[in-house]
Amino acid sequence: MAEKKDARVVCPCCNSRIEVDVRTGKILRWRRPEELDETGKPIMRDSDWNDASQRVSGRLGEAQGRFDSSFDKEKSRERDLDDLFRKAQDKLQKKKEERRE
């Protein structure tokens, strides 16, 4: 059975609605009573939508940057592995020469 991840609580002092992560005990979000409609759902303002849009755009930009970085690493990976193999061969060759002397 799936465990519930958050709990909704109404503050007895100010009647604000608080959402709490039950696993960590941290407050996820809260709304004052005047920010809720008659059904108890949050009233969405233009600034809320703009903030959310900016956060999503930022995440997309970060994801593209991480992808580009990983792609560049992968392109140079073969060369890096060849260099490591060459260094290991050189080191082995030096040890063989030292043993012969």
PEQUIMO-V233999 format. One record per backbone hydrogen bond with DSSP energy under -0.5 kcal/mol. NH is the residue of the N-H (numbers start at 1). CO is the residue of the C=O. If there is no record, write none. Layout:
[[NH | CO] [NH | CO]]
This chain:
[[7 | 20] [9 | 18] [11 | 9] [11 | 16] [15 | 11] [17 | 31] [18 | 9] [18 | 16] [19 | 29] [20 | 7] [20 | 18] [21 | 26] [22 | 5] [22 | 20] [23 | 5] [25 | 21] [28 | 19] [28 | 26] [29 | 19] [31 | 17] [35 | 32] [36 | 33] [37 | 41] [40 | 37] [43 | 35] [44 | 42] [45 | 43] [49 | 45] [50 | 46] [51 | 47] [52 | 48] [53 | 49] [54 | 50] [55 | 51] [56 | 52] [57 | 53] [58 | 54] [59 | 55] [60 | 56] [61 | 57] [62 | 58] [63 | 59] [64 | 60] [65 | 61] [66 | 62] [67 | 63] [68 | 64] [69 | 65] [70 | 66] [71 | 67] [72 | 68] [73 | 69] [74 | 70] [75 | 71] [76 | 72] [77 | 73] [77 | 74] [78 | 74] [80 | 76] [81 | 77] [82 | 78] [83 | 79] [84 | 80] [85 | 81] [86 | 82] [87 | 83] [88 | 84] [89 | 85] [90 | 86] [91 | 87] [92 | 88] [93 | 89] [94 | 90] [95 | 91] [96 | 92] [97 | 93] [98 | 94] [99 | 95] [100 | 96] [101 | 97]]
